[in-house]
Amino acid sequence: MPTRDLYTHTPDDPIWSVPASGAARFSWDYDEGRDRLLALYQKGKDKQWDGAKRIDWDLEVDPCDALGTPDEALSLYGTRHWAKMTEKDKGELRRHFSSWQFSQFLHGEQGAMVCAARIVESVPDLDAKFYSATQTMDEARHAEIFARFLHEKVGMLYPINDSLQGLLGDTLRDSRWDMPYLGMQVLIEGLALAAFGMIRDTTPKPLPRQILAYVMQDEARHVAFGRMALRDYYKQLTDAELREREEFVIEGCYLMRDRIRGMEVLENFGIPRQEAHEYLEKSEFLHLFRKLLFSRIVPCVKDIGLWGRRLQQAYVDMGVLELGDADLDLLMSQDEEVAEQLDHERFAAEEERRAAEVEEAIAQGGN
């Protein structure tokens, strides 16, 4: 079925054109480059995988319970609307929320693919161009996987959230070569990683867990790349230039915290906007998510050298300043380990099944 037939409502622009600015930069320096970045590039080449083969697409998914979301995590739970809903209505609500979440993942991954391609074009260093080329392929794979999950397993898509689209547009329109790193690698992908991790670690459903674990394994490299490139570059900037980037981070963080929360789903269920806003603000699940949202962003921002007084005060206001001391390397290594352990469990079980089939065939042949 065509994608346009699966959208809850038709996107405003079938093709979103973002005017590009800035220079394409060529480097004639073909020396080896930075060891750490080239090692990451080698890892990016070694870790390429095929989403059609590594993921078990034969696993069944109930569209009305795709993620195993508990009642308490739904923002209408406990309201007057919830009391009137049938079990079928509640299942449809779950379907809409999972569709909304994975649709934003899908749109964000397409944005990441475009930003990675923009980095290949604009970054001045050849070693960074090499790595960005592998990331572009990673993001294409992620978009392919999320699109397949929504088409084949959920059967519904949501258009891109207005605020996510606005942040992505601001990131792409900026002519400074480091802004795709900052907007995408740090903010948008930091948000995505927090959401991925929360679902990966709580869902009892094997297919979305596989998808998110494998995507997060790639993203661990992407964040490491952004940190390396920006940390080196931001050491060279003036205080005024650093403040400009800190203001971008502050605005982006408030935007993501306050505006990317699933309001569209409640409006689709006929909840007036003001009432929907009140339900979302009272949601304990949303408050927890907002805290987790910054678990990847704050330590990364601090690590790359954006830690001025105004930025720290913004994080105090959000109640997340202490996350700046989180061990980002540990979080990323854990993402790698989860994916590798999942592979081990899945393929070990497959080997055992095949061995049992062989033994059974041998036994039958001897009879």
Beta strands, then each sheet from edge to edge (+ up, - down):
end
